[in-house]
Amino acid sequence: MASTSGKIRVLVVNPNASKFMTDKCIDMVKPTLAPDVEVIGFTSPEPAPTAVEGNFDGVMSAAAAMRALIPIAHEYDAFLVACYSDHALIRMLREEFDQPSIGIMEASLFAARTLGNRFGLIATSKRSKAMHEDSIRHYGFDGFCSGVGSCNLGVLDFDLKSEEEVLSIMCGVAKDLVAQGADCLTLGCAGMTKLKKAVEDAVGEDAQVIDGVLAGVQHLSGLVRMGGRTAKSGMYASSSKGRKNRGQSYY
């Protein structure tokens, strides 16, 4: 670690190449920070895609991000992958480094299980709905999910379309999920961050609305305070030694 300020430095990693999305995440989380926590935004360089909307985008963004992160990773205490998915970059970070790492989807699911009994997930598109349902099963939370609702929007639509139109769609999906039994709602895209308050107003104070960026930063800073490190005796043993043994100097 290279923190000289005494603060816990959390790197918020946007694996796509759209810096405005990174900036929105940082602006959202800064007012909630404890005095000993600092967040820094990272936007993946090209050839990362401008949005992650499928498996191809996910793999391309993970590779581009990781190549840029390896030289600077020692400067940070934890990594938050700001893509709402079971993103490949999460496991890459856990393998390569021992700083705690999590994605905003997994962080939001932990928060939802803590704060409620059944959660609903507001997804962007039909494909993201299917992918999130698979990820929920992978994370072991499927028994606590009351449903995943699609807004039928693309990731960048949250900035390209009018806020009024997007809000109308999102709030409609949110109300449907609550009607299906969800007492917690998770926002299924980093681009939804700025709309959290509007969704809260739509569903009422008895239902919790969880933003994965906020949940992730708080989760990681707590782990760092506990002295938590990524375990290296099993799945997350680094592959760097294997690369060296193969004579592979590139990544």
Residue pairs with C-beta under 8 A, 6 or more apart in sequence:
1 9
1 74
1 75
1 76
1 77
1 99
2 74
2 75
3 9
3 75
3 76
3 77
5 38
6 36
7 36
7 37
7 38
8 36
8 37
8 38
8 77
8 78
8 221
8 224
8 225
9 38
9 40
9 75
9 76
9 77
9 78
10 37
10 38
10 39
10 40
10 76
10 77
10 78
10 79
10 80
10 217
10 220
10 221
11 39
11 40
11 41
11 42
11 69
11 76
11 78
11 79
11 80
12 22
12 25
12 26
12 29
12 39
12 40
12 41
12 42
12 80
12 82
12 213
12 217
13 42
13 44
13 65
13 69
13 79
13 80
13 81
13 82
13 89
13 93
14 21
14 22
14 25
14 41
14 42
14 43
14 44
14 82
14 83
14 190
15 44
15 48
15 52
15 58
15 61
15 62
15 64
15 65
15 81
15 82
15 83
15 87
15 89
16 43
16 44
16 48
16 49
16 50
16 51
16 52
16 57
16 61
16 83
16 155
17 43
17 44
17 45
17 46
17 48
17 49
17 50
17 61
17 64
18 43
18 50
18 51
18 156
19 43
20 159
21 43
21 82
21 190
21 191
22 41
22 42
22 43
22 82
23 41
24 190
24 191
24 193
24 194
25 41
25 82
25 190
25 193
25 213
26 39
26 40
26 41
28 193
28 194
28 196
28 211
28 213
28 214
29 39
29 213
29 214
29 217
30 39
32 214
32 217
32 218
33 39
33 217
34 221
36 221
37 217
37 221
39 217
40 76
42 65
42 68
42 69
44 61
44 64
44 65
44 68
45 64
45 68
46 64
47 60
47 64
48 60
48 61
48 64
48 65
49 57
49 60
49 61
50 156
51 57
51 154
51 155
51 156
52 58
52 61
52 83
52 85
52 87
52 155
53 124
53 125
53 127
53 128
53 154
53 155
54 127
54 131
58 83
58 85
58 87
58 88
59 88
61 83
61 87
61 89
62 87
62 88
62 89
62 92
65 89
66 89
66 92
66 93
66 96
66 251
67 251
69 79
69 93
70 96
70 251
73 79
73 93
73 96
73 97
73 99
76 99
77 99
77 100
77 224
78 99
78 100
78 101
78 220
78 221
78 223
78 224
79 93
79 97
79 99
79 100
79 101
79 102
79 220
80 101
80 102
80 103
80 104
80 107
80 213
80 216
80 217
80 220
81 87
81 89
81 90
81 93
81 101
81 102
81 103
81 104
82 103
82 104
82 190
82 212
82 213
82 216
83 89
83 103
83 104
83 105
83 190
84 103
84 104
84 105
84 108
84 128
84 132
84 187
84 188
84 189
84 190
84 212
85 103
85 105
85 128
85 131
85 132
85 135
86 103
86 105
86 106
86 131
86 134
86 135
86 138
86 139
87 103
87 105
89 103
90 101
90 102
90 103
90 106
91 236
93 99
93 101
94 101
94 230
94 236
95 236
95 237
95 238
95 239
96 238
96 239
96 240
97 230
98 229
98 230
98 232
99 224
99 229
99 230
100 220
100 223
100 224
100 228
100 229
100 230
101 220
101 230
102 216
102 219
102 220
103 212
103 216
104 190
104 212
104 213
104 215
104 216
105 132
105 135
105 139
105 186
105 188
105 212
106 139
107 212
107 215
107 216
107 219
107 220
108 186
108 187
108 210
108 211
108 212
108 215
108 216
109 119
109 136
109 139
109 141
109 186
110 215
110 219
111 184
111 186
111 210
111 215
111 219
112 119
112 141
112 144
112 184
112 186
112 208
112 210
113 119
113 141
113 144
115 184
115 208
115 210
116 182
116 183
116 184
116 207
116 208
117 144
117 183
118 144
118 145
118 146
118 181
118 182
118 183
118 184
119 141
119 144
119 145
119 146
119 182
119 183
119 184
119 185
119 186
119 210
120 145
120 146
120 147
120 148
120 149
120 174
120 177
120 178
120 180
120 181
120 182
120 184
120 185
120 186
121 132
121 136
121 145
121 147
121 148
121 149
121 177
121 185
121 186
121 188
122 149
122 151
122 170
122 173
122 174
122 177
122 185
122 186
122 187
122 188
122 192
122 199
123 129
123 132
123 148
123 149
123 150
123 151
123 188
123 189
124 150
124 151
124 153
124 154
124 155
124 157
124 158
124 188
124 189
124 191
125 150
125 151
125 152
125 153
125 154
126 150
126 152
128 150
128 188
128 189
129 148
129 149
129 150
132 148
132 188
133 142
133 145
133 148
136 142
136 145
136 148
146 177
146 180
146 181
146 182
147 176
147 177
147 180
147 181
147 182
148 188
149 173
149 174
149 176
149 177
150 173
151 166
151 169
151 170
151 173
152 169
153 161
153 166
153 169
155 189
155 191
156 191
157 166
158 166
158 189
158 191
158 192
158 195
159 191
163 195
166 195
167 195
167 198
170 192
170 195
170 198
170 199
171 198
171 199
171 202
171 203
174 185
174 199
174 202
174 203
174 209
175 202
175 203
177 185
178 185
178 203
178 207
182 207
183 206
183 207
183 208
184 207
184 208
184 209
184 210
185 199
185 203
185 207
185 208
185 209
185 210
186 210
186 212
187 193
187 195
187 196
187 199
187 209
187 210
187 211
187 212
190 212
190 213
192 211
193 211
193 213
196 209
196 211
199 209
200 209
203 209
230 236
232 238
243 249
243 251
